[in-house]
Amino acid sequence: MATESVFETGLETLNKAGEIGEINPRVISILHGPKKIQQFRIPLKKDDGSFEIYEAFRAHYNNAMGPYSDGTRVKPDLTLDEVKALALFMTIKHCATNIHRGGAKGGIRADPAKLTSNEYERLIRAFVRCLSPKGPWGDVPGADIGTGEQAMSWMLDEYEQITGRSCPAAVNDKPPILGGSLGGEAATGRGCFITILDAAEEIGLSVKGAKAVVQGFGQVGSVVAELLDGAGCKVIAVSDIQGGIVNENGLNIPQLLKHTAETGAVTGFAGGDDLGDTDIFSLRCDIVIPAAVQNVITADNAPAVRAEIIAEGANGPVTPEADKILQENGIWIVPDVIANAGGATVCHFEMSQGLYNHYWDIEQINRELERKMHSAYRDAAKYKKKYQTPSLRIGAWISALKKLERSMTLRGWV
């Protein structure tokens, strides 16, 4: 049997939430595909004199709530299906957190590790030139896998070279010196932590003294682990692409962060034992945070999950089959469209700050992020209760779809 694609999985959730939430079928039909897909080929003369053509994509999914916005991936196995799915998720994510922006996603099928810095820069700049429309009222690209502050800086510079004017709001995830927002790098992890607190309160779990495992110790997982540790939670296991470590008495997270900064991996940390072939999700704990990639909790390993809460720090880490198993086992899942929406939220703050040329301090950023995340969680919980949905995930999607339905109706689209 063929594995369901991530886009098909997204459409399955869309259809289910639309039916339960009594959303206008015309709205759902519109959301069955992106409003616009850009697909282009970027020719690149390499430093050694060779020549290569790279495939690139940008999906403008829906802009009923505002201008298109968000991430740019650069990875060797990038597919249009993946880009479409992520653009759909961004549309839902923005609406679920009540952000007046549309959903978009894009990227280049390339391996940054096989490009020189000059080659990578030329590729990124070429990508910006291909985008249409672009700019704060059209489409605002941001960072994702394979991109970061440097790539976003090149994007901004290319946009400003094209237009001949300064416009820091044209690109997200820039360094603060170029008009980026403070708190951007930690935003997704901080937002995930906030929703964990909401979920724990709802089910009556005390975070202090609880045990957690974090799969993916990168920009998201490391921040969640640090904040949980600071709240008195014992982070007993973490893993990354190279392996994992465990300490039933709790890992020393500050020391682990120093270790990963020096070595680039969690393995070899003196304060934990090697996980070996043990599935990190099978460890007995209270909180599980999958914070790496999609489809890591499946029908095969879901029955072994023994936790109270799963907070989806990554996009789509739980398959639909696993989701049903986890629900049947009474595990409370905080879905990705709110659990990892902190980054998208601070990107919204970043664009607002750039447009007004007025920048916030970190206290205001974190205060506003906390307000937005709590509100998104409450809205999802409200619709879960109102429609007696099987999960908070469907509640979050209904919350988003209600806003999209209202916006499309007022615009005369349906």
C-alpha positions in Angstrom: 0.0 0.0 0.0 1.4 3.4 -1.0 2.3 5.8 1.8 0.0 8.8 2.0 1.7 12.0 1.1 2.0 14.9 3.6 -0.3 17.0 1.4 -2.9 14.3 1.3 -2.7 14.1 5.0 -3.3 17.8 5.3 -6.3 17.6 3.0 -7.7 14.7 5.1 -7.6 16.9 8.2 -9.0 19.8 6.2 -12.0 17.8 5.0 -12.7 16.3 8.4 -12.5 19.7 10.2 -14.7 21.3 7.5 -17.4 18.6 7.9 -17.4 18.7 11.7 -17.2 22.5 11.9 -20.0 22.9 9.3 -17.8 25.0 7.0 -19.2 26.2 3.7 -18.2 23.4 1.2 -17.1 26.1 -1.3 -14.5 27.3 1.2 -13.1 23.7 1.5 -13.1 23.4 -2.3 -11.0 26.5 -2.6 -8.6 25.2 0.0 -8.1 21.9 -1.8 -5.2 23.5 -3.7 -2.9 26.5 -3.7 -4.3 29.7 -5.3 -1.0 30.0 -7.3 2.0 27.8 -7.8 5.3 29.2 -9.1 7.8 26.6 -10.4 11.0 27.8 -11.9 14.5 26.5 -12.9 17.5 28.4 -11.7 20.7 28.0 -13.8 23.9 28.4 -11.8 27.5 28.8 -13.0 29.6 27.2 -10.2 32.9 28.4 -9.0 34.8 25.5 -10.6 33.4 26.3 -14.0 30.7 23.6 -14.0 27.0 24.4 -14.6 23.9 23.1 -12.9 20.1 23.8 -13.0 18.1 23.8 -9.8 14.4 23.3 -9.4 12.6 25.8 -7.2 9.0 26.3 -6.0 6.8 28.8 -4.3 3.2 28.0 -3.4 0.8 30.9 -2.7 -1.9 28.9 -0.9 -4.5 31.5 0.3 -4.5 35.2 1.0 -8.0 35.8 2.2 -6.6 37.0 5.6 -3.7 39.0 4.3 -0.5 39.0 2.2 1.3 35.7 1.5 4.1 34.8 3.9 6.6 32.4 5.2 9.4 30.0 4.9 12.0 29.0 2.3 13.5 25.5 2.3 16.7 24.5 0.6 17.1 20.7 0.7 18.1 18.0 -1.8 14.8 16.1 -1.7 12.4 19.0 -1.7 9.2 18.3 -3.6 6.3 20.4 -4.8 4.0 18.1 -2.7 5.9 19.1 0.4 5.8 22.8 -0.5 2.0 22.7 -1.1 1.4 20.9 2.3 3.5 23.4 4.2 1.8 26.3 2.5 -1.6 24.8 3.6 -0.3 24.4 7.1 0.9 28.0 7.1 -2.5 29.2 6.0 -4.1 27.3 8.9 -1.4 28.3 11.4 -1.8 32.1 10.7 -5.6 31.9 11.0 -5.4 29.7 14.1 -3.3 32.3 15.8 -5.4 35.2 14.4 -2.6 36.6 12.3 -3.8 38.6 9.3 -1.5 37.0 6.8 -1.9 34.4 4.1 -0.1 31.1 3.8 2.9 30.4 1.5 5.9 28.2 1.3 8.8 27.8 -1.1 12.2 26.5 -1.6 15.0 25.2 -3.8 15.9 21.5 -4.5 19.6 21.8 -3.6 22.1 20.6 -1.0 23.6 23.7 0.7 26.5 21.5 2.0 27.6 20.9 -1.6 27.6 24.6 -2.5 30.3 27.2 -1.8 29.2 30.3 0.0 29.4 32.3 -3.2 27.3 29.7 -5.1 24.7 29.5 -2.3 24.4 33.3 -2.2 23.9 33.5 -6.0 21.2 30.8 -5.8 19.4 32.6 -3.0 19.5 35.9 -4.8 18.2 34.2 -8.0 15.3 32.7 -6.1 14.2 36.2 -4.9 14.4 37.6 -8.5 12.0 34.8 -9.6 9.4 35.5 -7.0 6.3 37.4 -8.2 4.7 39.2 -6.5 7.1 40.0 -3.7 7.3 42.6 -0.9 5.4 43.3 2.3 2.0 43.6 0.6 2.5 40.7 -1.8 4.7 37.8 -0.5 7.1 37.9 2.4 9.6 34.9 2.4 11.2 33.7 5.6 13.6 31.1 6.7 13.2 27.3 7.1 15.3 24.2 6.7 18.5 25.0 4.8 18.2 28.8 5.2 18.8 31.2 8.1 19.7 34.8 9.0 22.5 35.0 6.3 20.2 33.7 3.5 17.5 36.1 4.6 20.0 39.0 4.6 20.9 38.2 1.0 17.2 38.0 0.1 16.5 41.4 1.7 19.5 43.0 -0.1 18.4 41.5 -3.5 14.9 42.8 -3.0 16.2 46.3 -2.1 18.6 46.3 -5.0 15.7 45.4 -7.4 13.3 48.1 -6.0 15.9 50.7 -5.2 14.4 51.4 -1.7 14.9 50.2 1.8 12.1 47.8 3.0 13.0 45.6 6.0 9.4 44.3 6.1 10.0 42.5 2.7 11.8 39.5 4.2 11.4 37.8 7.6 13.8 36.0 9.9 16.6 38.6 9.3 19.2 39.5 12.0 18.0 42.4 14.2 20.8 44.7 12.8 18.9 44.6 9.4 15.5 45.1 10.9 14.8 41.6 12.2 12.9 41.0 15.4 14.5 40.1 18.7 13.4 36.7 20.0 13.0 35.2 16.5 15.3 32.3 16.8 13.7 31.1 20.1 10.1 31.9 19.1 9.0 28.5 17.9 10.4 26.7 20.9 9.1 29.3 23.3 5.6 29.1 21.7 5.7 25.3 22.0 6.5 25.6 25.7 3.6 28.0 26.3 1.1 25.6 24.7 2.6 22.7 26.8 1.8 24.8 29.9 -1.8 25.3 28.6 -2.2 21.6 27.9 -0.8 20.6 31.3 -3.2 22.9 33.1 -6.1 21.5 31.1 -5.4 17.9 32.0 -4.2 18.6 35.5 -0.6 17.7 35.0 2.1 19.6 37.0 5.0 20.5 34.8 7.2 20.9 37.8 8.6 17.4 38.5 7.2 15.9 35.3 9.4 14.0 32.8 9.8 14.9 29.2 11.6 13.6 26.1 12.6 15.8 23.1 13.2 14.3 19.7 15.1 16.9 17.6 17.5 19.0 19.6 17.9 21.8 17.1 16.6 25.4 17.1 13.1 24.3 18.4 13.8 21.3 20.6 16.7 22.8 22.4 14.7 25.9 23.4 11.7 23.8 24.6 14.1 21.6 26.6 15.8 24.6 28.2 12.4 26.2 29.1 11.0 23.0 30.5 14.2 22.5 32.6 13.8 26.0 33.9 10.2 25.2 34.9 11.3 22.3 37.0 10.5 19.6 34.5 13.0 16.7 34.1 14.1 16.3 30.5 15.2 12.7 30.6 16.1 12.1 27.0 16.9 14.0 23.8 17.9 13.0 20.3 19.2 14.4 17.1 20.0 13.1 13.7 23.2 11.4 15.0 21.6 9.6 18.0 20.2 10.1 21.4 21.0 10.1 25.2 19.0 9.3 28.3 19.2 10.0 32.0 16.2 8.9 34.1 17.1 11.4 36.8 17.0 14.3 34.3 19.7 15.6 31.9 21.7 18.7 32.8 20.3 20.9 30.0 22.6 23.9 30.4 25.6 21.5 30.2 24.1 19.7 27.3 23.6 22.9 25.4 27.3 23.7 25.9 28.2 20.2 24.7 26.1 20.5 21.5 27.5 23.9 20.8 31.1 22.5 21.0 30.5 19.1 19.2 27.4 19.6 17.1 25.6 16.6 18.5 24.0 15.3 21.7 25.9 12.0 21.6 29.0 11.7 23.7 27.5 13.8 26.5 28.9 12.6 29.8 25.7 13.2 31.7 23.6 10.7 29.8 23.7 7.1 28.5 23.5 6.3 24.8 19.9 5.5 23.7 21.2 3.0 21.1 18.4 1.3 19.3 15.7 2.4 21.8 12.9 4.4 20.3 12.9 7.7 22.3 9.1 7.7 22.0 8.8 4.5 23.9 10.4 5.9 27.1 8.0 6.3 30.0 7.4 10.0 30.5 4.7 12.7 30.8 5.5 15.0 27.9 6.8 14.1 24.4 8.0 16.8 22.0 8.7 15.6 18.4 10.6 18.7 17.2 12.4 17.5 14.0 10.6 16.3 10.9 7.2 14.9 9.8 5.9 11.3 10.2 8.1 10.1 13.1 5.2 8.8 15.2 3.4 6.2 13.1 1.0 3.3 13.5 4.1 1.1 14.2 5.5 3.0 17.3 2.4 4.9 18.5 1.2 2.0 20.7 4.4 2.2 22.7 4.1 5.9 23.5 3.4 6.2 27.2 2.9 9.9 27.9 0.2 12.3 28.9 1.0 15.1 26.4 2.5 15.2 22.9 3.3 18.7 21.7 4.1 18.8 18.0 7.2 21.1 17.7 7.6 19.9 14.1 5.2 20.0 11.2 3.2 16.8 10.9 5.2 14.5 13.2 2.2 12.3 13.9 0.6 10.4 11.1 -3.2 10.2 10.9 -3.1 6.5 11.8 -0.9 7.2 14.8 -3.2 10.1 15.8 -6.1 7.7 16.1 -4.1 5.3 18.2 -2.8 8.0 20.5 -6.3 9.4 21.0 -7.7 6.0 21.9 -4.9 5.7 24.5 -5.9 9.0 26.0 -2.9 11.0 25.1 -3.5 14.8 24.7 -2.0 16.1 21.5 -1.2 19.8 21.0 -1.2 20.0 17.2 1.5 21.6 15.1 -0.7 24.4 13.8 -0.6 26.0 17.3 2.3 24.2 19.0 4.9 25.4 16.6 3.2 28.7 15.6 5.5 30.8 17.7 7.9 31.4 14.9 5.2 32.5 12.5 3.8 34.8 15.2 7.1 36.6 15.8 7.6 36.8 12.0 4.3 38.8 12.0 5.7 41.0 14.7 8.8 41.4 12.6 6.9 42.6 9.6 4.9 45.0 11.7 8.0 46.5 13.3 9.7 46.9 9.9 6.7 48.7 8.4 6.6 51.2 11.3 10.3 51.4 11.8 9.7 50.9 15.5 11.3 48.0 17.2 10.2 46.2 20.4 12.4 45.0 23.3 12.5 41.3 24.1 10.1 41.7 27.0 7.4 43.0 24.7 8.1 40.3 22.2 7.8 37.6 24.7 4.7 39.2 26.3 2.9 39.5 23.0 4.0 36.0 21.9 2.6 34.5 25.2 -0.7 36.4 24.7 -1.1 35.1 21.1 -0.2 31.5 21.9 -2.6 31.4 24.9 -5.3 32.8 22.7 -4.7 30.3 19.9 -4.9 27.4 22.4 -8.1 28.7 24.0 -9.7 29.1 20.6 -8.8 25.5 19.6 -10.1 24.2 23.0 -13.3 26.2 22.6 -14.1 24.7 19.2 -13.1 21.2 20.4 -15.7 21.5 23.1 -18.4 23.2 21.0 -18.3 20.6 18.3 -17.3 17.7 20.5 -14.3 17.0 18.2 -12.1 13.9 18.7 -9.0 16.0 19.1 -7.6 19.5 19.8 -6.2 19.3 16.3 -9.6 19.4 14.7 -10.6 22.2 17.1 -7.6 24.2 15.9 -8.4 23.7 12.3 -12.1 24.6 12.8 -11.0 27.8 14.6 -8.8 28.7 11.6 -11.5 27.7 9.0 -14.2 29.8 10.7 -12.0 32.9 10.1 -11.2 31.9 6.5 -14.9 31.3 5.9 -15.8 34.7 7.2 -13.0 36.4 5.2 -13.8 34.6 1.9 -17.5 35.3 2.3 -17.0 39.0 2.9 -14.7 39.2 -0.2 -17.4 37.5 -2.3 -15.3 34.5 -3.1 -18.0 32.0 -2.1 
